[in-house]
């Protein structure tokens, strides 16, 4: 006699707490006040000191100020966390 199999239970995972708005989500008036912020190279490494980006033609690491009011908070696998005058946003890698 076969015993009925129980369907697997689905466990809901908590929502990620590190979801940030993307730069493109900002109002046009805020985006237009910023420099181009174009990533041409993105290097992620497990060791933070080895991470860097080429942003608007210049090499930057975490903590750099590539423009007035812009700080590179973190270089992640998926892009850059930028602080724009105190507001954190994600600039996705190309």
N, CA, C and O atoms as a CHARMM CRD file, in Angstrom:
* protein
*
  376
    1    1 UNK  N      0.82200  -1.17400   0.00000 PROA 1      0.00000
    2    1 UNK  CA     0.00000   0.00000   0.00000 PROA 1      0.00000
    3    1 UNK  C      0.87600   1.25100   0.00000 PROA 1      0.00000
    4    1 UNK  O      1.81100   1.35600   0.79300 PROA 1      0.00000
    5    2 UNK  N      0.58200   2.17500  -0.86500 PROA 2      0.00000
    6    2 UNK  CA     1.37200   3.40100  -0.95500 PROA 2      0.00000
    7    2 UNK  C      0.87700   4.43100   0.05000 PROA 2      0.00000
    8    2 UNK  O     -0.32200   4.57000   0.29100 PROA 2      0.00000
    9    3 UNK  N      1.82300   5.14000   0.62400 PROA 3      0.00000
   10    3 UNK  CA     1.44200   6.23400   1.51000 PROA 3      0.00000
   11    3 UNK  C      1.44500   7.52700   0.70300 PROA 3      0.00000
   12    3 UNK  O      2.33100   7.74000  -0.12400 PROA 3      0.00000
   13    4 UNK  N      0.47900   8.37200   0.93500 PROA 4      0.00000
   14    4 UNK  CA     0.45300   9.62100   0.16900 PROA 4      0.00000
   15    4 UNK  C      1.66900  10.48100   0.50200 PROA 4      0.00000
   16    4 UNK  O      2.11000  10.56300   1.64900 PROA 4      0.00000
   17    5 UNK  N      2.18300  11.10600  -0.52400 PROA 5      0.00000
   18    5 UNK  CA     3.32200  11.98900  -0.30000 PROA 5      0.00000
   19    5 UNK  C      2.80800  13.37900   0.03600 PROA 5      0.00000
   20    5 UNK  O      1.80400  13.84600  -0.50000 PROA 5      0.00000
   21    6 UNK  N      3.51100  14.00200   0.91400 PROA 6      0.00000
   22    6 UNK  CA     3.11700  15.33900   1.33400 PROA 6      0.00000
   23    6 UNK  C      3.79300  16.34900   0.41400 PROA 6      0.00000
   24    6 UNK  O      4.98200  16.24300   0.11200 PROA 6      0.00000
   25    7 UNK  N      3.02600  17.31000  -0.01500 PROA 7      0.00000
   26    7 UNK  CA     3.57800  18.35500  -0.87600 PROA 7      0.00000
   27    7 UNK  C      4.60800  19.15300  -0.08300 PROA 7      0.00000
   28    7 UNK  O      4.42000  19.40900   1.10600 PROA 7      0.00000
   29    8 UNK  N      5.69100  19.54300  -0.74000 PROA 8      0.00000
   30    8 UNK  CA     6.69200  20.33100  -0.02100 PROA 8      0.00000
   31    8 UNK  C      6.08800  21.66300   0.41800 PROA 8      0.00000
   32    8 UNK  O      5.25400  22.24600  -0.27500 PROA 8      0.00000
   33    9 UNK  N      6.52000  22.11900   1.56000 PROA 9      0.00000
   34    9 UNK  CA     6.03500  23.40800   2.03600 PROA 9      0.00000
   35    9 UNK  C      6.92100  24.51000   1.48700 PROA 9      0.00000
   36    9 UNK  O      8.12600  24.33800   1.30100 PROA 9      0.00000
   37   10 UNK  N      6.30400  25.61700   1.23900 PROA 10     0.00000
   38   10 UNK  CA     7.05500  26.76700   0.73800 PROA 10     0.00000
   39   10 UNK  C      7.28000  27.70700   1.90200 PROA 10     0.00000
   40   10 UNK  O      6.33600  28.15600   2.55100 PROA 10     0.00000
   41   11 UNK  N      8.52900  27.99500   2.15400 PROA 11     0.00000
   42   11 UNK  CA     8.87700  28.89700   3.23300 PROA 11     0.00000
   43   11 UNK  C      9.06300  30.28400   2.64700 PROA 11     0.00000
   44   11 UNK  O      9.84600  30.48200   1.71800 PROA 11     0.00000
   45   12 UNK  N      8.34500  31.22500   3.19500 PROA 12     0.00000
   46   12 UNK  CA     8.51200  32.59300   2.71500 PROA 12     0.00000
   47   12 UNK  C      9.75200  33.18200   3.34400 PROA 12     0.00000
   48   12 UNK  O      9.95900  33.10900   4.55600 PROA 12     0.00000
   49   13 UNK  N     10.56900  33.76400   2.49500 PROA 13     0.00000
   50   13 UNK  CA    11.78000  34.40700   2.96800 PROA 13     0.00000
   51   13 UNK  C     11.47200  35.86000   3.28100 PROA 13     0.00000
   52   13 UNK  O     10.62000  36.46600   2.63200 PROA 13     0.00000
   53   14 UNK  N     12.14700  36.41900   4.25500 PROA 14     0.00000
   54   14 UNK  CA    11.92600  37.83300   4.53200 PROA 14     0.00000
   55   14 UNK  C     12.38800  38.68000   3.34700 PROA 14     0.00000
   56   14 UNK  O     13.31400  38.30800   2.62700 PROA 14     0.00000
   57   15 UNK  N     11.75000  39.78700   3.16300 PROA 15     0.00000
   58   15 UNK  CA    12.13000  40.68900   2.06900 PROA 15     0.00000
   59   15 UNK  C     13.52900  41.20900   2.32200 PROA 15     0.00000
   60   15 UNK  O     13.88000  41.52400   3.45900 PROA 15     0.00000
   61   16 UNK  N     14.34200  41.30300   1.26100 PROA 16     0.00000
   62   16 UNK  CA    15.69200  41.83900   1.43700 PROA 16     0.00000
   63   16 UNK  C     15.62200  43.25900   1.97800 PROA 16     0.00000
   64   16 UNK  O     14.76100  44.04800   1.58900 PROA 16     0.00000
   65   17 UNK  N     16.54000  43.56800   2.87800 PROA 17     0.00000
   66   17 UNK  CA    16.54500  44.90600   3.47000 PROA 17     0.00000
   67   17 UNK  C     17.46100  45.86100   2.71800 PROA 17     0.00000
   68   17 UNK  O     17.48900  47.05700   3.01000 PROA 17     0.00000
   69   18 UNK  N     18.20800  45.34100   1.75400 PROA 18     0.00000
   70   18 UNK  CA    19.17600  46.18700   1.06200 PROA 18     0.00000
   71   18 UNK  C     18.70700  46.59900  -0.33100 PROA 18     0.00000
   72   18 UNK  O     19.52800  46.94100  -1.18200 PROA 18     0.00000
   73   19 UNK  N     17.39900  46.56900  -0.57200 PROA 19     0.00000
   74   19 UNK  CA    16.89700  46.99600  -1.86800 PROA 19     0.00000
   75   19 UNK  C     16.91300  48.51700  -1.90900 PROA 19     0.00000
   76   19 UNK  O     16.32100  49.18700  -1.06300 PROA 19     0.00000
   77   20 UNK  N     17.58900  49.03200  -2.89000 PROA 20     0.00000
   78   20 UNK  CA    17.73200  50.47600  -3.03200 PROA 20     0.00000
   79   20 UNK  C     17.03700  50.94300  -4.29500 PROA 20     0.00000
   80   20 UNK  O     16.90900  50.17600  -5.24900 PROA 20     0.00000
   81   21 UNK  N     16.58800  52.18200  -4.31700 PROA 21     0.00000
   82   21 UNK  CA    16.08700  52.71200  -5.57900 PROA 21     0.00000
   83   21 UNK  C     17.25300  52.82600  -6.56400 PROA 21     0.00000
   84   21 UNK  O     18.39400  53.07500  -6.17400 PROA 21     0.00000
   85   22 UNK  N     16.94600  52.64100  -7.82500 PROA 22     0.00000
   86   22 UNK  CA    17.97400  52.81200  -8.85200 PROA 22     0.00000
   87   22 UNK  C     18.08000  54.29100  -9.20700 PROA 22     0.00000
   88   22 UNK  O     17.15100  55.07000  -8.99700 PROA 22     0.00000
   89   23 UNK  N     19.21400  54.64700  -9.74000 PROA 23     0.00000
   90   23 UNK  CA    19.42300  56.02900 -10.15400 PROA 23     0.00000
   91   23 UNK  C     18.32400  56.45900 -11.12200 PROA 23     0.00000
   92   23 UNK  O     17.85800  57.59800 -11.07000 PROA 23     0.00000
   93   24 UNK  N     17.91100  55.55600 -12.00200 PROA 24     0.00000
   94   24 UNK  CA    16.87600  55.88200 -12.98500 PROA 24     0.00000
   95   24 UNK  C     15.50500  56.07700 -12.34900 PROA 24     0.00000
   96   24 UNK  O     14.60300  56.61700 -12.98800 PROA 24     0.00000
   97   25 UNK  N     15.33200  55.63900 -11.08200 PROA 25     0.00000
   98   25 UNK  CA    14.06900  55.83300 -10.37900 PROA 25     0.00000
   99   25 UNK  C     13.91000  57.25200  -9.82700 PROA 25     0.00000
  100   25 UNK  O     12.80700  57.66200  -9.46400 PROA 25     0.00000
  101   26 UNK  N     15.00000  57.98600  -9.76800 PROA 26     0.00000
  102   26 UNK  CA    14.93000  59.35300  -9.24500 PROA 26     0.00000
  103   26 UNK  C     14.17100  60.24800 -10.20800 PROA 26     0.00000
  104   26 UNK  O     14.14300  59.98400 -11.41000 PROA 26     0.00000
  105   27 UNK  N     13.56300  61.29400  -9.69900 PROA 27     0.00000
  106   27 UNK  CA    12.89400  62.25000 -10.58800 PROA 27     0.00000
  107   27 UNK  C     13.90600  62.87200 -11.56000 PROA 27     0.00000
  108   27 UNK  O     15.08000  63.04500 -11.23100 PROA 27     0.00000
  109   28 UNK  N     13.43300  63.19700 -12.73600 PROA 28     0.00000
  110   28 UNK  CA    14.30100  63.76600 -13.77900 PROA 28     0.00000
  111   28 UNK  C     15.03300  65.00600 -13.27800 PROA 28     0.00000
  112   28 UNK  O     16.19400  65.21800 -13.63000 PROA 28     0.00000
  113   29 UNK  N     14.38100  65.81700 -12.47400 PROA 29     0.00000
  114   29 UNK  CA    15.02700  67.03600 -11.97900 PROA 29     0.00000
  115   29 UNK  C     16.26700  66.70900 -11.14300 PROA 29     0.00000
  116   29 UNK  O     17.26100  67.43100 -11.21100 PROA 29     0.00000
  117   30 UNK  N     16.21900  65.63100 -10.35700 PROA 30     0.00000
  118   30 UNK  CA    17.37900  65.22600  -9.56200 PROA 30     0.00000
  119   30 UNK  C     18.46300  64.62000 -10.44000 PROA 30     0.00000
  120   30 UNK  O     19.64400  64.91600 -10.26000 PROA 30     0.00000
  121   31 UNK  N     18.07300  63.77200 -11.39300 PROA 31     0.00000
  122   31 UNK  CA    19.05700  63.14800 -12.30000 PROA 31     0.00000
  123   31 UNK  C     19.76500  64.20000 -13.14400 PROA 31     0.00000
  124   31 UNK  O     20.97100  64.10200 -13.36900 PROA 31     0.00000
  125   32 UNK  N     19.03600  65.19800 -13.61000 PROA 32     0.00000
  126   32 UNK  CA    19.62300  66.22600 -14.47200 PROA 32     0.00000
  127   32 UNK  C     20.64600  67.08000 -13.74200 PROA 32     0.00000
  128   32 UNK  O     21.50300  67.68900 -14.38200 PROA 32     0.00000
  129   33 UNK  N     20.57800  67.13800 -12.41200 PROA 33     0.00000
  130   33 UNK  CA    21.52700  67.92100 -11.63400 PROA 33     0.00000
  131   33 UNK  C     22.83900  67.17300 -11.39300 PROA 33     0.00000
  132   33 UNK  O     23.77600  67.73400 -10.82400 PROA 33     0.00000
  133   34 UNK  N     22.91100  65.90000 -11.82500 PROA 34     0.00000
  134   34 UNK  CA    24.09400  65.06600 -11.60500 PROA 34     0.00000
  135   34 UNK  C     24.97000  65.01600 -12.84400 PROA 34     0.00000
  136   34 UNK  O     24.49400  65.26300 -13.95200 PROA 34     0.00000
  137   35 UNK  N     26.25800  64.69400 -12.66300 PROA 35     0.00000
  138   35 UNK  CA    27.11300  64.43600 -13.82300 PROA 35     0.00000
  139   35 UNK  C     26.64200  63.14600 -14.50500 PROA 35     0.00000
  140   35 UNK  O     25.76500  62.46700 -13.97000 PROA 35     0.00000
  141   36 UNK  N     27.19800  62.79100 -15.66800 PROA 36     0.00000
  142   36 UNK  CA    26.72600  61.60700 -16.40400 PROA 36     0.00000
  143   36 UNK  C     26.76600  60.29300 -15.61900 PROA 36     0.00000
  144   36 UNK  O     25.87500  59.46200 -15.79500 PROA 36     0.00000
  145   37 UNK  N     27.77300  60.07400 -14.75500 PROA 37     0.00000
  146   37 UNK  CA    27.91600  58.84900 -13.95800 PROA 37     0.00000
  147   37 UNK  C     27.85400  57.59300 -14.82400 PROA 37     0.00000
  148   37 UNK  O     27.05700  56.68800 -14.57500 PROA 37     0.00000
  149   38 UNK  N     28.70200  57.55800 -15.83400 PROA 38     0.00000
  150   38 UNK  CA    28.76200  56.41600 -16.74600 PROA 38     0.00000
  151   38 UNK  C     29.87300  55.45800 -16.30900 PROA 38     0.00000
  152   38 UNK  O     31.03900  55.84100 -16.21000 PROA 38     0.00000
  153   39 UNK  N     29.48400  54.19800 -16.05000 PROA 39     0.00000
  154   39 UNK  CA    30.45100  53.16200 -15.67300 PROA 39     0.00000
  155   39 UNK  C     31.00500  52.53900 -16.95000 PROA 39     0.00000
  156   39 UNK  O     30.24900  52.03500 -17.78100 PROA 39     0.00000
  157   40 UNK  N     32.33400  52.57600 -17.10200 PROA 40     0.00000
  158   40 UNK  CA    32.94700  51.90400 -18.24400 PROA 40     0.00000
  159   40 UNK  C     33.71800  50.64700 -17.81300 PROA 40     0.00000
  160   40 UNK  O     34.05000  49.80500 -18.64700 PROA 40     0.00000
  161   41 UNK  N     33.99900  50.52400 -16.51400 PROA 41     0.00000
  162   41 UNK  CA    34.61800  49.31000 -15.99200 PROA 41     0.00000
  163   41 UNK  C     34.16200  49.13800 -14.55400 PROA 41     0.00000
  164   41 UNK  O     34.09200  50.09900 -13.78800 PROA 41     0.00000
  165   42 UNK  N     33.85100  47.89200 -14.20000 PROA 42     0.00000
  166   42 UNK  CA    33.36900  47.56700 -12.86500 PROA 42     0.00000
  167   42 UNK  C     34.11700  46.33000 -12.40300 PROA 42     0.00000
  168   42 UNK  O     33.98200  45.26800 -13.01100 PROA 42     0.00000
  169   43 UNK  N     34.90300  46.44400 -11.33900 PROA 43     0.00000
  170   43 UNK  CA    35.66600  45.31000 -10.82500 PROA 43     0.00000
  171   43 UNK  C     35.23300  45.05300  -9.38800 PROA 43     0.00000
  172   43 UNK  O     35.43100  45.88500  -8.50200 PROA 43     0.00000
  173   44 UNK  N     34.63400  43.87700  -9.17700 PROA 44     0.00000
  174   44 UNK  CA    34.23900  43.47400  -7.84200 PROA 44     0.00000
  175   44 UNK  C     35.18500  42.38100  -7.37300 PROA 44     0.00000
  176   44 UNK  O     35.54100  41.48900  -8.14300 PROA 44     0.00000
  177   45 UNK  N     35.59100  42.45000  -6.11000 PROA 45     0.00000
  178   45 UNK  CA    36.42000  41.41200  -5.48900 PROA 45     0.00000
  179   45 UNK  C     35.91200  41.20100  -4.07400 PROA 45     0.00000
  180   45 UNK  O     35.30400  42.09500  -3.48500 PROA 45     0.00000
  181   46 UNK  N     36.16400  40.01000  -3.52700 PROA 46     0.00000
  182   46 UNK  CA    35.75200  39.75200  -2.14500 PROA 46     0.00000
  183   46 UNK  C     36.43000  40.72500  -1.18200 PROA 46     0.00000
  184   46 UNK  O     35.82800  41.14000  -0.19100 PROA 46     0.00000
  185   47 UNK  N     37.65000  41.07800  -1.46400 PROA 47     0.00000
  186   47 UNK  CA    38.40700  42.01800  -0.63500 PROA 47     0.00000
  187   47 UNK  C     38.06200  43.45300  -1.07100 PROA 47     0.00000
  188   47 UNK  O     38.38800  43.84800  -2.19000 PROA 47     0.00000
  189   48 UNK  N     37.40600  44.23500  -0.19800 PROA 48     0.00000
  190   48 UNK  CA    36.98600  45.58700  -0.59100 PROA 48     0.00000
  191   48 UNK  C     38.09300  46.47900  -1.15100 PROA 48     0.00000
  192   48 UNK  O     37.82800  47.31300  -2.01600 PROA 48     0.00000
  193   49 UNK  N     39.32100  46.31700  -0.67500 PROA 49     0.00000
  194   49 UNK  CA    40.40900  47.16900  -1.15500 PROA 49     0.00000
  195   49 UNK  C     40.75500  46.90300  -2.63000 PROA 49     0.00000
  196   49 UNK  O     41.42900  47.71700  -3.26100 PROA 49     0.00000
  197   50 UNK  N     40.29700  45.77000  -3.17900 PROA 50     0.00000
  198   50 UNK  CA    40.58200  45.43400  -4.57600 PROA 50     0.00000
  199   50 UNK  C     39.44800  45.82600  -5.52100 PROA 50     0.00000
  200   50 UNK  O     39.56300  45.63400  -6.73100 PROA 50     0.00000
  201   51 UNK  N     38.36900  46.36400  -4.99200 PROA 51     0.00000
  202   51 UNK  CA    37.23500  46.77600  -5.82800 PROA 51     0.00000
  203   51 UNK  C     37.49400  48.17100  -6.39600 PROA 51     0.00000
  204   51 UNK  O     38.04400  49.04100  -5.72000 PROA 51     0.00000
  205   52 UNK  N     37.09000  48.36100  -7.64300 PROA 52     0.00000
  206   52 UNK  CA    37.17000  49.70200  -8.22600 PROA 52     0.00000
  207   52 UNK  C     36.24500  49.80200  -9.42400 PROA 52     0.00000
  208   52 UNK  O     35.77300  48.79700  -9.95700 PROA 52     0.00000
  209   53 UNK  N     36.00000  51.02800  -9.82900 PROA 53     0.00000
  210   53 UNK  CA    35.20700  51.30300 -11.02400 PROA 53     0.00000
  211   53 UNK  C     35.88900  52.40600 -11.81100 PROA 53     0.00000
  212   53 UNK  O     36.61600  53.23500 -11.26200 PROA 53     0.00000
  213   54 UNK  N     35.63600  52.39200 -13.10400 PROA 54     0.00000
  214   54 UNK  CA    35.98700  53.54400 -13.93600 PROA 54     0.00000
  215   54 UNK  C     34.65400  54.23900 -14.17900 PROA 54     0.00000
  216   54 UNK  O     33.77500  53.71300 -14.86200 PROA 54     0.00000
  217   55 UNK  N     34.52500  55.41700 -13.61200 PROA 55     0.00000
  218   55 UNK  CA    33.29000  56.18500 -13.66000 PROA 55     0.00000
  219   55 UNK  C     33.60500  57.52400 -14.30500 PROA 55     0.00000
  220   55 UNK  O     34.45100  58.27500 -13.82100 PROA 55     0.00000
  221   56 UNK  N     32.92000  57.81300 -15.39200 PROA 56     0.00000
  222   56 UNK  CA    33.16200  59.05600 -16.14000 PROA 56     0.00000
  223   56 UNK  C     34.64600  59.21700 -16.48900 PROA 56     0.00000
  224   56 UNK  O     35.19500  60.31800 -16.44700 PROA 56     0.00000
  225   57 UNK  N     35.28300  58.08000 -16.83900 PROA 57     0.00000
  226   57 UNK  CA    36.67100  58.11200 -17.30700 PROA 57     0.00000
  227   57 UNK  C     37.73200  58.14100 -16.21800 PROA 57     0.00000
  228   57 UNK  O     38.91900  58.23200 -16.53000 PROA 57     0.00000
  229   58 UNK  N     37.33800  58.06500 -14.94200 PROA 58     0.00000
  230   58 UNK  CA    38.31700  58.10600 -13.85900 PROA 58     0.00000
  231   58 UNK  C     38.12800  56.90100 -12.94300 PROA 58     0.00000
  232   58 UNK  O     37.00700  56.44300 -12.72300 PROA 58     0.00000
  233   59 UNK  N     39.24500  56.39400 -12.41300 PROA 59     0.00000
  234   59 UNK  CA    39.22000  55.23200 -11.52100 PROA 59     0.00000
  235   59 UNK  C     38.88600  55.68000 -10.09900 PROA 59     0.00000
  236   59 UNK  O     39.44200  56.65200  -9.58900 PROA 59     0.00000
  237   60 UNK  N     37.95100  54.93500  -9.46300 PROA 60     0.00000
  238   60 UNK  CA    37.52200  55.24900  -8.10200 PROA 60     0.00000
  239   60 UNK  C     37.34900  53.97500  -7.29300 PROA 60     0.00000
  240   60 UNK  O     37.01600  52.92100  -7.83600 PROA 60     0.00000
  241   61 UNK  N     37.57600  54.07900  -6.00800 PROA 61     0.00000
  242   61 UNK  CA    37.30000  52.99200  -5.07400 PROA 61     0.00000
  243   61 UNK  C     36.18600  53.40000  -4.12700 PROA 61     0.00000
  244   61 UNK  O     35.62700  54.49100  -4.23600 PROA 61     0.00000
  245   62 UNK  N     35.87400  52.51100  -3.20000 PROA 62     0.00000
  246   62 UNK  CA    34.83700  52.80400  -2.21800 PROA 62     0.00000
  247   62 UNK  C     35.25500  54.00200  -1.36500 PROA 62     0.00000
  248   62 UNK  O     36.41200  54.11500  -0.96200 PROA 62     0.00000
  249   63 UNK  N     34.30600  54.88400  -1.09800 PROA 63     0.00000
  250   63 UNK  CA    34.56800  56.07900  -0.30700 PROA 63     0.00000
  251   63 UNK  C     34.95900  57.29300  -1.13200 PROA 63     0.00000
  252   63 UNK  O     35.07700  58.39600  -0.59900 PROA 63     0.00000
  253   64 UNK  N     35.16200  57.09600  -2.43400 PROA 64     0.00000
  254   64 UNK  CA    35.57900  58.20500  -3.30500 PROA 64     0.00000
  255   64 UNK  C     34.42900  59.17400  -3.54700 PROA 64     0.00000
  256   64 UNK  O     33.25400  58.81700  -3.45500 PROA 64     0.00000
  257   65 UNK  N     34.80800  60.42200  -3.86200 PROA 65     0.00000
  258   65 UNK  CA    33.84700  61.46700  -4.21500 PROA 65     0.00000
  259   65 UNK  C     34.06500  61.83100  -5.68500 PROA 65     0.00000
  260   65 UNK  O     34.84000  62.74000  -5.98200 PROA 65     0.00000
  261   66 UNK  N     33.39600  61.14000  -6.60700 PROA 66     0.00000
  262   66 UNK  CA    33.62300  61.41800  -8.02700 PROA 66     0.00000
  263   66 UNK  C     33.03200  62.74700  -8.50600 PROA 66     0.00000
  264   66 UNK  O     33.41000  63.24000  -9.56900 PROA 66     0.00000
  265   67 UNK  N     32.11800  63.32600  -7.74000 PROA 67     0.00000
  266   67 UNK  CA    31.51800  64.61600  -8.09700 PROA 67     0.00000
  267   67 UNK  C     30.98400  65.26200  -6.82100 PROA 67     0.00000
  268   67 UNK  O     30.84300  64.60000  -5.79300 PROA 67     0.00000
  269   68 UNK  N     30.69600  66.53100  -6.89500 PROA 68     0.00000
  270   68 UNK  CA    30.17700  67.25800  -5.75200 PROA 68     0.00000
  271   68 UNK  C     28.87200  66.62700  -5.26700 PROA 68     0.00000
  272   68 UNK  O     27.92000  66.50100  -6.03700 PROA 68     0.00000
  273   69 UNK  N     28.82600  66.23200  -3.99700 PROA 69     0.00000
  274   69 UNK  CA    27.62700  65.63500  -3.42600 PROA 69     0.00000
  275   69 UNK  C     27.43300  64.16500  -3.72800 PROA 69     0.00000
  276   69 UNK  O     26.40600  63.59300  -3.36300 PROA 69     0.00000
  277   70 UNK  N     28.41100  63.52900  -4.39500 PROA 70     0.00000
  278   70 UNK  CA    28.31300  62.10800  -4.77100 PROA 70     0.00000
  279   70 UNK  C     29.43600  61.33800  -4.07800 PROA 70     0.00000
  280   70 UNK  O     30.60800  61.68900  -4.20800 PROA 70     0.00000
  281   71 UNK  N     29.07200  60.28400  -3.33900 PROA 71     0.00000
  282   71 UNK  CA    30.05800  59.42400  -2.67400 PROA 71     0.00000
  283   71 UNK  C     29.78000  57.98500  -3.08100 PROA 71     0.00000
  284   71 UNK  O     28.63200  57.54100  -3.08100 PROA 71     0.00000
  285   72 UNK  N     30.85000  57.25100  -3.43300 PROA 72     0.00000
  286   72 UNK  CA    30.71700  55.82700  -3.71700 PROA 72     0.00000
  287   72 UNK  C     30.74900  55.11000  -2.37000 PROA 72     0.00000
  288   72 UNK  O     31.81100  54.92800  -1.77400 PROA 72     0.00000
  289   73 UNK  N     29.56300  54.70300  -1.89800 PROA 73     0.00000
  290   73 UNK  CA    29.44800  54.04100  -0.61000 PROA 73     0.00000
  291   73 UNK  C     29.98400  52.61000  -0.66800 PROA 73     0.00000
  292   73 UNK  O     30.70300  52.16600   0.22700 PROA 73     0.00000
  293   74 UNK  N     29.62100  51.89600  -1.74100 PROA 74     0.00000
  294   74 UNK  CA    29.97800  50.47400  -1.83700 PROA 74     0.00000
  295   74 UNK  C     30.00500  50.05400  -3.29900 PROA 74     0.00000
  296   74 UNK  O     29.18900  50.50100  -4.10600 PROA 74     0.00000
  297   75 UNK  N     30.95200  49.19300  -3.62100 PROA 75     0.00000
  298   75 UNK  CA    30.99500  48.56500  -4.93900 PROA 75     0.00000
  299   75 UNK  C     30.52600  47.13300  -4.72300 PROA 75     0.00000
  300   75 UNK  O     31.20900  46.32900  -4.08800 PROA 75     0.00000
  301   76 UNK  N     29.34300  46.82500  -5.26500 PROA 76     0.00000
  302   76 UNK  CA    28.74100  45.50400  -5.11200 PROA 76     0.00000
  303   76 UNK  C     28.82500  44.74700  -6.43000 PROA 76     0.00000
  304   76 UNK  O     29.18900  45.31000  -7.46200 PROA 76     0.00000
  305   77 UNK  N     28.48500  43.47100  -6.38100 PROA 77     0.00000
  306   77 UNK  CA    28.47700  42.66500  -7.61100 PROA 77     0.00000
  307   77 UNK  C     27.53500  43.25000  -8.65100 PROA 77     0.00000
  308   77 UNK  O     27.81600  43.19600  -9.84800 PROA 77     0.00000
  309   78 UNK  N     26.41300  43.81200  -8.19600 PROA 78     0.00000
  310   78 UNK  CA    25.39300  44.29500  -9.12100 PROA 78     0.00000
  311   78 UNK  C     25.52400  45.76500  -9.49300 PROA 78     0.00000
  312   78 UNK  O     24.73500  46.26800 -10.29300 PROA 78     0.00000
  313   79 UNK  N     26.49500  46.45700  -8.93500 PROA 79     0.00000
  314   79 UNK  CA    26.69200  47.86700  -9.27600 PROA 79     0.00000
  315   79 UNK  C     27.26100  48.66600  -8.12100 PROA 79     0.00000
  316   79 UNK  O     27.93700  48.12800  -7.24500 PROA 79     0.00000
  317   80 UNK  N     26.97800  49.95600  -8.13400 PROA 80     0.00000
  318   80 UNK  CA    27.50800  50.86000  -7.12600 PROA 80     0.00000
  319   80 UNK  C     26.39000  51.39100  -6.24900 PROA 80     0.00000
  320   80 UNK  O     25.31000  51.72800  -6.73400 PROA 80     0.00000
  321   81 UNK  N     26.65800  51.46100  -4.95900 PROA 81     0.00000
  322   81 UNK  CA    25.75500  52.17600  -4.06000 PROA 81     0.00000
  323   81 UNK  C     26.34500  53.57300  -3.92800 PROA 81     0.00000
  324   81 UNK  O     27.44300  53.76200  -3.40400 PROA 81     0.00000
  325   82 UNK  N     25.58900  54.53800  -4.41500 PROA 82     0.00000
  326   82 UNK  CA    26.02300  55.93200  -4.36800 PROA 82     0.00000
  327   82 UNK  C     25.21200  56.67600  -3.33100 PROA 82     0.00000
  328   82 UNK  O     24.00900  56.45700  -3.19100 PROA 82     0.00000
  329   83 UNK  N     25.87500  57.55400  -2.60700 PROA 83     0.00000
  330   83 UNK  CA    25.17500  58.47300  -1.72600 PROA 83     0.00000
  331   83 UNK  C     25.11200  59.79400  -2.48100 PROA 83     0.00000
  332   83 UNK  O     26.14000  60.40900  -2.76400 PROA 83     0.00000
  333   84 UNK  N     23.90300  60.22000  -2.79900 PROA 84     0.00000
  334   84 UNK  CA    23.69500  61.47900  -3.51300 PROA 84     0.00000
  335   84 UNK  C     23.12700  62.48300  -2.53300 PROA 84     0.00000
  336   84 UNK  O     21.92500  62.52300  -2.27300 PROA 84     0.00000
  337   85 UNK  N     24.02400  63.29000  -1.99800 PROA 85     0.00000
  338   85 UNK  CA    23.63300  64.26300  -0.97600 PROA 85     0.00000
  339   85 UNK  C     22.87400  63.59200   0.16900 PROA 85     0.00000
  340   85 UNK  O     21.86800  64.10500   0.65800 PROA 85     0.00000
  341   86 UNK  N     23.39300  62.41600   0.58500 PROA 86     0.00000
  342   86 UNK  CA    22.83600  61.69300   1.71700 PROA 86     0.00000
  343   86 UNK  C     21.76600  60.66700   1.37700 PROA 86     0.00000
  344   86 UNK  O     21.30600  59.95500   2.27000 PROA 86     0.00000
  345   87 UNK  N     21.36000  60.56700   0.13700 PROA 87     0.00000
  346   87 UNK  CA    20.33200  59.60900  -0.28100 PROA 87     0.00000
  347   87 UNK  C     21.01400  58.47400  -1.04600 PROA 87     0.00000
  348   87 UNK  O     21.66700  58.72100  -2.06000 PROA 87     0.00000
  349   88 UNK  N     20.86900  57.22900  -0.57200 PROA 88     0.00000
  350   88 UNK  CA    21.51600  56.08100  -1.21100 PROA 88     0.00000
  351   88 UNK  C     20.69300  55.57600  -2.39200 PROA 88     0.00000
  352   88 UNK  O     19.48100  55.38400  -2.29500 PROA 88     0.00000
  353   89 UNK  N     21.38700  55.36700  -3.50700 PROA 89     0.00000
  354   89 UNK  CA    20.76600  54.81300  -4.71400 PROA 89     0.00000
  355   89 UNK  C     21.72200  53.80400  -5.32700 PROA 89     0.00000
  356   89 UNK  O     22.92200  53.81500  -5.05000 PROA 89     0.00000
  357   90 UNK  N     21.17100  52.92900  -6.16700 PROA 90     0.00000
  358   90 UNK  CA    21.97400  51.93600  -6.86800 PROA 90     0.00000
  359   90 UNK  C     22.18900  52.37300  -8.29700 PROA 90     0.00000
  360   90 UNK  O     21.23500  52.69300  -9.00600 PROA 90     0.00000
  361   91 UNK  N     23.44000  52.38800  -8.72300 PROA 91     0.00000
  362   91 UNK  CA    23.79200  52.58600 -10.12200 PROA 91     0.00000
  363   91 UNK  C     24.20300  51.21200 -10.62400 PROA 91     0.00000
  364   91 UNK  O     25.32700  50.78200 -10.36400 PROA 91     0.00000
  365   92 UNK  N     23.31500  50.50100 -11.34500 PROA 92     0.00000
  366   92 UNK  CA    23.63100  49.14200 -11.78200 PROA 92     0.00000
  367   92 UNK  C     24.83200  49.10500 -12.72400 PROA 92     0.00000
  368   92 UNK  O     25.08300  50.04400 -13.48000 PROA 92     0.00000
  369   93 UNK  N     25.55900  48.00500 -12.65800 PROA 93     0.00000
  370   93 UNK  CA    26.69100  47.85100 -13.57700 PROA 93     0.00000
  371   93 UNK  C     26.15300  47.62200 -14.98800 PROA 93     0.00000
  372   93 UNK  O     25.03900  47.13000 -15.17000 PROA 93     0.00000
  373   94 UNK  N     26.95500  47.98200 -15.97100 PROA 94     0.00000
  374   94 UNK  CA    26.50000  47.79100 -17.36600 PROA 94     0.00000
  375   94 UNK  C     26.43500  46.33000 -17.75000 PROA 94     0.00000
  376   94 UNK  O     26.07300  46.00400 -18.88000 PROA 94     0.00000
